[in-house]
Amino acid sequence: MTWENAPDRRAGLLEALGRHAPGLEVDAGAGRRAQYAYDASNYRVPPLAVAFPKGPADVAAAVRACGTAGVPITARGGGTSMAGNAVGPGLVLDFSRHMNRVLRVDPDTRTAVVEPGVVLDDLQRAAAPYGLFFGPDPSSHSRCTLGGMIGNDACGNHSVRYGRTVEHVESLEIVTADGVHAVAEAGGLRPADPADDTAGRRVAEIDAALDGLVTGHLAEIRTELGRIPRQVSGYQLHHLLPERGRHAARALVGTEGGCAIVVRATVRLQPMPAATALLAIGYRDVIDAAADVPAILEHRPTAVEGMDEAIVATMRHRRGPDAVTGLPDGDAWLYVELDGDGPEDAGRRATDLLAALRESGRMVAGRVVEDPAERRSLWRVREDGAGLAARLVGGGESWPGWEDAAVAPEDLAAYLRDFRALLTEHSLTGVLYGHFGAGCVHVRIDFDMTSPQGTAAMRAFLQDAAALVVKHGGTLSGEHGDGRARSELLATMYGPRIRAAFAAYKKIFDPEGILNPGMVVAPALLDADLALTVVSPAGSQETRTGFTFPEDADGLAGAARRCIGVGRCRSATGAMCPSYQATGDERDSTRGRARALQEMLRGGPDAVLSDGARSADVRDALDLCLSCKACASDCPVGVDMATYKAEFLHRHYRRRLRPRSHYTLGWLPWWAAAAGYVAGPVNAALNGPAGRLAARLGGVTTERALPRFASRRALRAALDGRPAGGAGAVLMVDSFTRAFRPEVAGAAVRVLGDAGVPASVRTGLCCGLTWLSTGQLGIARRVLTRTVRALDEGPNEGLPIVLAEPSCAAALKHDAPALLGTEAARRVAARIRTFAGALTDLADPDWRPRNVPRRVTVQPHCHERAVFGAATQEALLRRVGVETVDQSTGCCGLAGNFGFEAEHYTTSMAVAELSLAPRIRDADADAVVLADGFSCSTQIDHLTGAAGPRALHLAELLDPQERETS
């Protein structure tokens, strides 16, 4: 019986934790175990429980409890491991929740003291005011933790200059497998508390044993370890050599949590370069690019990164042709960064290198990338490499497993030539990218992970690949660690004596083998515990869907499988994922929700969640999803949790009573249409005691004022006097604009006419958004079918369709084709424009509105950003004369029905505080605040109250009628 399905083992662990660590936060629920069964690798190992320690005492108590219960323990940071290092069958300790602080930055010694759960970007922000930074910078810098970087000996894009994490570690506070709190540093180990005699005796035993280990294996430690810059595989025992200063802390770096648990680290910081220059260099293939690396290294660059055309093509396919700018011609590229004493010095060095590369004849084209936006765009492509390579343009899937091998940089071209031949021999395709300047290449390969034949083929390839990299003098792992993916293959790389030394080293620290077992020593089979094997037959899963999932062959299961765990949704800044940013809980991240869905759809006897679409755990994981769609554009693999949530709710509540808000807010267009006939009496009733009672009965918060319904006459009055003549576009007046902001419709017609785009008006149609977001997909399908038929036929057939409400535009652009799956829906979707998009695409080039403000604070709508792109509105504002655009970076927090639901009000306001609320508070008293979305506008009005500025729609801002009187 596997441990995750052994309730007696779990009960024993929980009893031991209650006795040894009574204050420790522990969660053994099925939903939590499902979320922590995965990291960013191919593996799935459900734990018995997950704990969230708050300090070293919690960690020591947890370790003692696990020792008593005979349960393994796995330390975890951001959960971004690609080798399976961060999943385990016992207790998982998540350090990212509480032990995530930068404790001290010392500019004099250029050091920082950090807890293991601190995210790298947070350390960089803390060090930046002193002109310092931490050198190793993995592409996952926005969510990876220092503890994970220490565990894997992580490197990064600038490892050509700054090397690996091990070179920047000064000392480590650790907890050993028997609960002893010690400090590892140069010279050996000492107890963290000098007065703790028990710890002192245990530390002395460890120190003596380490001396004996080194003495007994001097020859192989000196000859087999530390041969090339990226030799991460195995343990770094050469740091214990006398000539290396007997550095006990650095010897623990890269042990993957298998020898001790790090609870605090002192790391060295670097001074920021005065200036940098970026070269983008194009080649016909990656082998030509690799052949130029030795010549490039002679110029002392800070970074030399490479990638092939598949990643660029995927980025452009997913995010539009302008998603990658600044690349020269070619089918493979190198990014080369150089530093200097100032911009001129860095630029001169880049120009000199470019001239030297032209003489080699391999370069197709190259340029110095001077525009900051282009530089950000290029680095974004490289940083999203792992995710972008997972789902390619043709729809195929690729996987890690051999994503981390490294050779000496001068051997890289020869290795890649042989490696590509090996892929061909095994009938596999790989997407190549990585740290070419350090000889480390990441490859995602189209393994078949779902069948015994496929996994056998993967095993055969990995064995041959290991032999190949060893033949080239390389290492199985160059920064991700060996983990479950490569530990079994270490026998190909290392002789028996050095592997015996590894085993002895682990036994010194962890005699019972409870710390992250299966890594490096006594390895698990590389094809054991694969996430996509041993799943139930497709026929046993519910296959009926609401959405068609046109880009995912297996419906919701294939769509949810897009999540491969890279964890960009756990970043503390940006648009994705607002609820995670507000709570800091893995359950509330896009990844946590996707993992819960994957487990729900898995089926089979070992599934943690076995009740299918009726799962309360999945419902709870999705509960705080705002359906903002940020993940649909920001997630490198295109996870669209808003759609998945709607699909789940559709299944979960089939033939069941729904939450009350689904009948009130979900049916809002219907209620609003009815209220339009008697708007006055309805508004009067809703603003009194009866309204508060109705809100409570309907599941609506009483913390907000309910929006006032507009009468049907108000829309007629707003549209009265619109210009006559032939139409250049159709303005569809959506349900929200018709019911609450009819004046926006009037302004939109006037602005379009002023811009040379006379518009005819369509009313009485609905995009079905509220039914979509609450998972009432049957009704949404009927509503959308009617709307699509009306827009696809008639005298204005083929004209652009403009909507003032961005969420409704997004629903018709994105959701209607995915739900209906018809040619008519796709034809209508191709014609949809947001208001800003319509002015950008259709306005007279000479149109220049008068009296526009010089400065505008903007809250972009999340759906507009996700479906239509983030830059359109800002570019339009600058085009019409706005000089400063202060743009919020995140969700407003109201998000349609979400912020009106009573149980979500607190989270809604917490999300507003991430970006929108501070900007509104910091704005000038006479500031112009722009929010096209009705939800965004309503949230702003709630934040500012009667005294603050009213949020304007872009149409109101540019309305010629208003500007004539201003």
N, C-alpha and C positions, 0 to 999 in steps of 0.2 A: 504493500500500500504506500502511495506517495504521501509525503508529509502534509501537503496542503489539504488532503482529504482525510486526514487522521484527526478526528476531533479530540481523541484522548491526548495526543501530543500537543495540540493547541491548548487544551485545558491545563496540561502540566506546565506549559510555558507561562500562561497567564497567571497560574497560581504562584509560580516562582517569581514572576515580575511583581506581583502584588506583595510578596513577602520581602524581596530584596530592594525593590524600587517603587515604593508606594506612591510617590509623587510623579512618576513618569507618565507622560501622555501616550497611551497605547490605543490602537484601533485594530481590531481583529475582524471587522465586518467584511462581508463578501465583496462589497463594492470597492473598499479600500484595497483589499488583496488583489482584486482584478487590475486596478490601476498600477500597482507596484509589481505586477508579474512581468512587466516589460521594461526595457530601456530602449536604446536606439539600435539594438542589434537584431539578429535573426531569432533570438531566443525568448522563451517564455517559461518562467519558473515562479509560480505563485508562492508567496511567503505564507507563513503561519499567522504573522501579525506585522504591523508597522508601528514604530515608536518614533517620537519627536522629542529628543533630549534637549534640555535647556542649558546644560553645562557639563563639565567633566565628571561631576559626581553622579549625574544621571547615567552617563555612559558607563562608568565603572560599575554601578549597580546593575545595569542591564547586562553587562558582560558576565558578572557573577551569577545572575539569574539564569542566563543561557547555559553557563557551565553546569549549574545544578541540574537543569532540565535536559542536558545533553542535546541542545538545539544550536545549530549554526547561527552565525550573526554576520550580516552584510552591511557595510557602511555605504551610504548613498548621498550624493550631492544633488546635482541637477538632473541625474538620470539620463545623461546624453552619451553614455558609453556605447560604442559600436562593436565591442567585442564580447558583450555579455558579462561585463565585470560588475554591474550594479544590480543584478537580480540574484536572489538566493532563496533557498527553501525553508529558512527558519525565520528569524527576526530581522527585519530591515530597519536600520536606523537612518532616518531622513534628517540630515543636518541643515537642510536649506530652510526649514521653517523657523527655527529659533536661534541656532548657533551660526549666525550669518553676519556678524559685525566685523568692521575694521576697528580694532581696539586701540591702535596707536600708529601714527606715522612719525618717524623721526628723521627730519631732513638733514641733521648733522651726520648721522651714521648711514643715511640712505637705506633705512630698513622700515618695515611695517610688521606689526603683529596682528594676525587675523585669526578668526575662527574658521573651521573647515567649510562651513556652509556659505561663506561670503562669495557672492558672484564676482567674477573677474572685473566686469565693468564698474562695480561699486568700489572695488579697490582702486581702479584707475581714476575714478572721480575723486576719491579721497586724497590721492597722491598728486593730482594735477595742480592744485594751488601752490605746491612746492616745486613745480617744474620737474616732477618725477613720474615714473610709470613702471609697471611690472613688465619685463621684457617678453616672456612667452605670451603669445596671443592667439590661441586657437580660434577657428572661425565661429565657434559657439560661444564667444566671449560675453555675449549678452545674457547668457544663462548658465554656463558652466561654472563650477565652484572651485575654489582653491584646493579643497580637500580632494576633489576628483582629479584635478590637475596633478597633485602630488601623488595620488594613487597610481595614475597612468604614466607619470613622467611626461606630461603634455608639452608640446612645442608650439607651433603656430606659423603664421605667415611670415614672421620676421626672424625665424630661427637661424637664418644665415648669419645674422648679426648676434642674436641674443641666445641662441642655443635652446636647451631643454630646461624644464622646471628645476631639475636636480641642481643645476649650476647656480640657482638663485635661492636655494634653501639654506638658511643659517642654522636653525634649530627647530625641533618638533617636540611639542608636548604630546605624549601618547598615553593610551591605556592599553595594557597588555592583556593577553587572553585570560589571565587570572585576576584581572581587575586592578592591577597596580598602576598608579599614576606616576609617570616618569618623564624625564627630559632627555631626548637624544640630541647630541651636538658633536662638534669636532672634539675628538679625544675620547668619546665614549658616551655612556649613559650615567644619569644620576637621578635620585628620587626627586619628584616635584616638590615634596615637602621634606626638607632635611631632617625633621624630627620624627619622621615615620620610619621606625626601625625595621618593620616588616618589609616595606618597600625597599629600604636600603639593602637588606639581605638579598632580596630577589633581583635587584638591579646588579648587585655584585656578581651573582651567579650568571646572569646573562652576559655581563661584560667578560667574565673569565671564559665562558663558553665561546664567545665570539673570537677571542684571542686564539683559542685552540683551533677553531675552524679555519681561520686564516693561515695559521702556521701549517696545518695539515694539507692545505690546498693552494699553497703559494704559486706553484708553477702554472696551474690551469687558470687561476684567477688572473694572473698577469698576461697570459697568452690568449685566452679566449674571450675576455671581456674588454669593453672600451675600444674596440678596433676601428669603428667608423662613427661619424658624428651622431647618427640616429639609432644606435644599437640599444633599443629599449627592451628587447626580449630577454626573459629571464630576470634574475635579480642583479642589482648593481653592486656586487660584493667587492669590486675593486676599490670602492671608496673606503673600505676598511683597511686597506694596505697602509703600512707605516708611512710610505712616501706620499700618500694622499691625506695624511693627517688623521687617520683612523676616524673618519667622519661617520658616526653612527646615524645621523639624521639623513644624510644623502644616500646611505646604503638602504634606508627604508623607502626612499622615493622609488616609485615604480613597482612596489610589492602588491599593489591592487587590494589593499586592505586585508591581505592574507597573513600578515605578521604582527601588526599592531594597528590600533585605531587612533588616527590623528585627531586631537581635540583643540590644538592651537599650533600656529606656525609663525616663525619669524623669517621673513623673506627679504631679500635684497632688492632694492629699486634702482632704476637707471635714470640718468638725466635725459630729458626730452631733447631730440635733435633741434637745432636752430631752424632748419628748413629741410624739406624733402622735395624730390622731383620724381614723377612717375613716368616710366616708359611703357608703352603698349607696343608689342612686337608681334607681327603675324608671320606664320610659317605654313607650309603645305601640310605638315603632319607633326605629331608630337615627338617623333624621333629626331627630326631636324631641330626642333626646339631644344631637345635634351642635348644634342651635340654641341650647341652653342653655350651651354651652361659653364664649362670650365673657363672659357674666355670671358664670360660675364663676371665670374667670381674674381678674376684678377682686378676688377674695378671696385672691389669692396662694397657691393650693394648691401642694403639692409633687408631686401626681400627679392626673391626670384620665384614667382608662382606661375604654374602652367595649367592649361585646360584645353580640351578639344572642342570641336564645333557642336557636339550634342548638347552640352550644357547651355551654350548661347542660344541655340535654336529653341530649346525648351523654355528658356526665360522669355524670349520674344513671343513664342506661341501662347504662353500663359498670361503675360502681362502687356502684350502689345509690342509693335515694332520699335517703339521709342524706349522700351525698358532697358535696352543696352545701347549706350551711346559712347562714342570715342574709340571703338575698336578699328584698327586698320584692316586692310584686306588680309585674308588668310583662312585656313581651316583649323588652325591651332594657334594658341597665343601664349606668350610670356608677359607677365607684369614684372617689371624690374623697378624697384624703388632705390634711390640713392639719396644720401643726406649730404649736407654741406653747412658751411659757416653762415650762410645766408641764401636767399632765393637765387641770387646770381651764381653763387658757387655751385649749388645743387644743380641748377639748370645747365651750367657749363659741363659738369661731370656727365650729365645725361646726354648732352649733345655729343661729347667725345665718345661715349660708349656706342651711341647710334652709328656714328661714322665708322667705328671699328667693326661693328657687326655687318655693315654693308659690304665691307671688304671680304668677309667670310663667304658670301654668296648664298647662304642658306635662308636668310631673312627675305620674306616677300615684301613686307612694308613695315614701317614703324613710325611712331610719333611720340613726342613729349606731350603728355596730357596735362594741360595747364588749367583748364576749367574745373573748379571745385566740384560742380555738379556731375561732370563726367567722371571724375575720379571716384566719387561716391558710388555712382552707377556701376563702374567696373569692379570695385571692391565688393559691392553687394552681390554681383554674379558669382564671384569666387567664393564668398562666404556662404552662399546658399547652395554650393556645389553638391553636397551630399543629398539634399532634398530634391534639387532639380534633376539630378541623375536618377532618382528613384522612379519617376514617371516621365517617360520621354514623349516626344511629339506623336509618335505612332501608337501610343497607348501601352507600350510594353513596360514591364516592371524589371527593376534590377535591384541587387541586394549586396550588402557588405559580406565579409568573410575573408576576402583577400584584398582589403582596402588600405593596407597599411605597411606594405613591405618597403624596405629602403636598402639602397646600395651606396657606395661611395659616389659622389657626384660625377667624377670622371668616368665611371662605369655605367652611368644611367642610360645613355643611348643604346649601348650594346644590350643591356638588360631588357629595355623596352622592346627592342627588335625581337629578342628571343621570347619575351613574354607574349607579344602579339601573335607570334607563331604558335605558341602553346594554346592560346585561346582558340585559334583556328583549328588546331588539331583536335580540340575537345568540342568543336562546334558551338562555341560560346562567343558572346559579344560583351566587351567591356567599355565603360565610359571612364576616360582617364582625366585626372586632374590632380593637383597637389603641389607639394613644396619641392619643386625641381632643383632649386639651389642647394637643398640639403640631401638630394637623392631619394626623397620620400615621395612615393606615388600612391594616391588613393585611386582605387578602381571599384566601381560597382558593376556587377556581372549579372547577366540574365539567367541565373540558376533557376531551375524548376524546384521550388521548395515544397510542392504539394503532393509528390508521389514518391514511393520508395525508389523508383528508377531514377528520379531526378536527384534525390539526396545522395544516392550511390554515385551518380555522375559528379556531383559536387565534391564528394569526398575524394574521388580519384583525381579530380583536377587540383584540389588543394594539396594533395600529397606531391603531385608533380611540380606545382608552383613552389612549394617549400624547397624541393631539391634544386630547382632552377635558381632561386635567389641565393641559396647557399653556394651554388657553383660560382655565382658572381661575387662571392665574398660579402653578401648582404645579411640582412636581419629580417625575421618574419614580421616583427612589429617595429615601426619607426616612431610611434607616439601614442597609439591607442591602447597599448598593452596586449598581452597574449589572451587573457580571458578564456572564455569557452571556445572562442573561434580558433585559437592557435596554440594553446598550451599542449595539446596532444602532439603537435608537430615539432615541439622543441627537441625531441630525440633526433630529428633530422639535422638540426643546427648545432647542437652541443653534444659533446662526448659524455660517457657515463660518469666520469669523476666530477665534472662541473655540475652535472645534474644532481649527483649525490650531495654536493656542497649546497645546492639550492634547498634540497630536502632537509639537510641538517640545519640550515639557517632558519627555515620555517619552524622546525621542531624546537629550536632554542626558545623562540618567542611564543610558540603556540603548540605545546606538547600534545594536546588532545585534538588538534585540527579543527577547531570550531570557527575560526575566522575565515570567511569567504572560501570555503573548500572548493576544490576543482580548478583553481587558478594556479598555473605554473607548476605546482607540485601535486602529485597524484591527480593528474588532469582528468576532467570529464571528456567523454568522446565528443569530437567536434560536431557530430551530427545528432547528438542527443539533445532533447528539450527544444527542438526547433518549433517556432511558433505556428508554422503553417502545416505541420504534420499532425496526424491523429485527430483530425477534425471530423465531425459527423458528415455523412453524405448530404449533398445539397438538398435532396428530396425531403430530408427530415426537418429542414428549416422552412419557416414561412417565406414563400417566394413572392407572394402578391405585394406589389408596391403601389404607393400613390404616385411618386415621381418615376420618371422613366430612366433616370441615371444614364444618359446617352453616352457618357465617356467611361463608364464603369461596367464591364461585362457581367459582373456578378451582382448587379443591383446594389442595395445598401451594403451588403457584405464587402463587395469590391470597393465601394466608395469609402467605407470606414477603414479598409486596409490601406488606404492612401497614407494614413498616419504611420510613420516609421520611427517616431520618437525623437526627432532632432530637437524638439523643444523650443522652437522660436517663440511659441505662444507663452513661454514662461519669462520672456523678457520684461523688464520693469518699465520700459518706455515704449512709445509707439501705440498703434491702434489695437493691436492684438496682444492679449485677450483681456478685455477690460475687467471682467469679473475676477480673473486670476490676479490681476494687479491690485484689485481691491481687497481680496481675501488672503492671498499668498498660499492658497491650498491647491495642491495638485489636482484634486477632484474638480476644481473650477477652471482648470486650464483646458484648452482645446484638446491637448494630448490626453489628459485624464478622461475626458468624455469619450474620445475616440477609442481608447483602450477599453473602457467599459462596454461600448458598443461591440467591439471586436470580440470580447469575452461572451457577451450575450448571444452573438451570432455563431459562436464557435460550436456549441453543442458538444455532444460526446460525454463519456463518463467522467472525464477529468475537468470539465468546465466549472469554474468557480461560480458563475451565474447561470443557473439552469432553468430559469422560468421564462426565457424568451422575452417577447415584447411586453409581457405583463410585469417585467422586473421593476420593483420599487427602487432598487439600487441605481439602475440606469436612469429612471425618472428623476431621482434626487440629484444625480450627477449633472443632468441637463437642466435642472431647475433654474440655476443662476445664469445660464446662457442667455445673453441679451438679444440673440439673433441679429447681431450687428453686421455680420458677414465680413468682418475684417480678416478672418482667417482665410476666406475664399481668395483674397488677393495677397495677403502677407505670408501665409503658410507656404513654404517652398514647394510642397507637394500638392497644394490646392485643396486641402481639406475644407469643406463647406459645412460647418457645423449647424448653421441656421437651417439648411435644407435637411440635414440628418435629424435634427431635433423635430422638425415638422413631420418628417416621415415616421419617426418613433412615436410621436404623440398620436398620429393617425392610427397606428397599429395598437398602441397601448390602450386607447379609449374606445376602440371599436366595440360597439354595442355595450358601452358602459357609461355611467354617469360621469360627466366631466366637472372640472373645477368651475365654480360660479362665474369667474371672470371670463371663461371661454364663451359664456352665453351673453355676457354684457359687453365686454370689450371686443370679443371675437366677432360679435354681430354688430359692431358699431356702425358700419355703413347703413345697415337696415334701420337701426334706431335713429340715426341722424336724418335719414330721408323722411321718416315719419315725423320727427320733431320739427322739421322744416315747415310743416303746415301750421304748427301752433308753437312757434319758437318762444314767443313772449311768456305765455303761461308756464311752459316747460322750464325755461331759465329761472323764472321766479321760484318755482317749486324746488329746483335743484340747489338753489343758493340758500335755502332755509333748512330747518330741521328735517323736513321730509327728504331733502337731497342727501343729507348725511346718513339717514337711515337707509335710503336706497343704495348708497355707496357701500355701506357695511354689508347689506344683504347681497349685493352683487359682487363682493370680493374686491371692491375698489377702495384704495386708501382714502382716508378723510384728512390726510396731511396736506393734500393739494386742493386748490380750488378747481372745480370742474370747469372745463372750457364752455363758453357760451355758444349755443347753436345759433346759426344765422337763418333767417327766414328765407323762403323761396324768392320773395320779392327782392331781397338784398342781392342775390346773384343777378337777377334781371337788371337791377339798377346799376350794378357794377359793370355790366357788359353793355349798357346802353350807350349808343353813340360810337360804337367801334367802327373803324374805317371800313368802307365798302370797297368792292373791287375784287379782282381775282386773287385767290388764296395761294400763298407760297408755302404754307404749312397748315397743319391742323393742331389747334390747341385743345387737348382733352382736359376738361375740368374734372379732376379726380374727386373722390368722395370727401377727403379731408378739406380740400380747398373749397368745395361747394358748401360744406357744412359749417366750417369755422372761419375761413379766410376768403370770402368771395371777393374782397377788394384786391387780393393778389391776382385773381383771374383778370380783373379789369386792367390792372397795371401791366400784366403780361401781354395782353392784346395791344395795348398802347406802345409798349417798348418794342415789340416785334414789328409793329407798323412803322415806328420811328426808325428802326434799323433796316427797313427795306424788305421785311418779311411779313406781308399782310397775312393774317391767319383767320381761317374759319374756326368755329367753336363747336365742339361736341360735348354735350352734357348727358347726364343720366347713365354713364358707364362707370364701371368699378374694376380695379385691378385685383380684387380679392385678397389683398395683403393681410388683413386681420384674420381671415380664415386660414390663410397659409401659415401664419406665424403661430397659430394655436393648433395646427395639425388637423383642421377640419377640411381635409383635402377633397372630399366628395363635393361639398358645397363650393369650395374654391374652384374646382374644375368646371362646375356649371356656370359660375359667374364669369370665369375667364373665357369659356367657350363663347358665351354671348358677346363679351367685349371684343374678342378677337374677330368674330364674324362681322360685327358692326364696323370695326376699323379696317378690315380687309376688303370690304366691298363699298360700293357707293361712289359718288362723284369725286371724292378726294383720294381715291385709291392711288397709292404710290407716293403721296406727299409725305414729307417728314411729319412725325407725330411728336408734339412737344407737350411735356407735363411740367407743371410748376412744382409738384411734390416729388422730390428725388426718390423716395421709397417706392412710390407707385410706378415711376419710370423704371426702376430696377426690377420690380416685380414683372412688368411686361417684357422687359429686355431679357431677363435671366430665368425667372421662375415659370413664366407661361410656356415657353418651349419645353422646359424640363418636365413640366406637369402634363401638358397636353400631348407633346410629341408629334404635332401636326405641322405640315408645310405652311398652313395659314399662320400658325403661331410664330414660326420662324420668319415668315415674311413680315409680319407686324413687328417682331422684335428688331429686325434690321432697320426699321424706320424710326424707332424710338429715340428721342433726344431729351436730355435734361434741359432746363431753361438756359443754363450757362453753355451747355453743349450746342444748343440751337444757335445762340448768338455767335459762338465761335465759328461754327461751320457755315452758317447761312447769311449772317449779316453783311450788308454792303461794306466793302473794305474801307470806304471813306467815312463810315458812320462814326461820329464822335459825340457822345452825349455831353451836355453842358452841366456845369455846377456839381461835378462829382466830388466827394470828399477826398482829402489828401491821404487820410489814414482810415483803415477799416479793420476791425476785429472780426474774424470769421470763424464760425463753427461749421466745418464741412459735414455733410450728412454721411454717416458710415456707409450706407448702401450706395450712394453716389460714388464715394471713394472706391469701394470694392468693385463695382460693376463698370463704372465709366472712367475711373482713373482719378488720381488725387490732384493733378496739376491744372485741370481745365479752368476751374473757377478763378484760381489765383492768376493764371495767365490772362484771362479775360479782364479781370479788374485792373491789372497793370496796363493792359492795352487801352482801356478807356480812361486812364489818367490817374488811377489810385497809386500813390507813391509807396506807401507802406501797407503791407498786408500781414497782420499778426494773426496767424492761423493756429487754431487749436489742433493738437495732434491726436486726440482720442475721442471716445464716444461721449455724448452728452449725458448718458446715464438713464434717460427716459425711455428711449428705444421702443417706441410704439406702445403696446399694452404693458410692457414690463414694469416701467416705473409707476404706472397707475395701479398695479396690483398691490394689495395691502401688504402681503408678505415680502415684497421686493423693494419697498420704499427705501429702507435703510441702505441696501446695496446700491440702489439707483443714485442716492446722494453721495455715497462713497466714490462711485465711478465719476460723478461730476467733479469731485474734488481732485481727480488725477490731473486734469488739464483745463477743462472749461471754467470751473468756478474761480480758480486763481486768476485766469486771464480777465474774467469779467470784473473781479474785484480790483485788479490793477489798472483797468482801463480808465481813461479820463472821464470826468462827469459828462462831457458832451460827446463822448465817443460814439461812433457809428458801429453798431453790432449787427452782423449779417448772419442769418440762419435760414436757409431755404426750407429745411425740413420742419414740418409742423411740430414734431416731437422736440426737436432742438429748440425751436422758438418758445414752446411752452415751458421747457426746462429753464431757459434763460429768464423768462418772465417770472418764474417761481423763485429763482435765485435772487433776482434784483428787486422784486416786489414793486410796489407802486412808485417808489422813488427812483428806481433805476431806469436805464434806457430800454426802450422796447426793441426787441429784435426785429429787424427788417428782412423781408425777402429781397433777393436781387432785383426782381421786377419793381418793387417799391423804390429801391435805391435809384434805379435808372429811369423811373417813370417820368416822361417829359412833362406830364401835367403837374406833378409835384415840383419838378425842378424849375418850371416857369414861375412858380409862386415862392420859391425859396430865396 
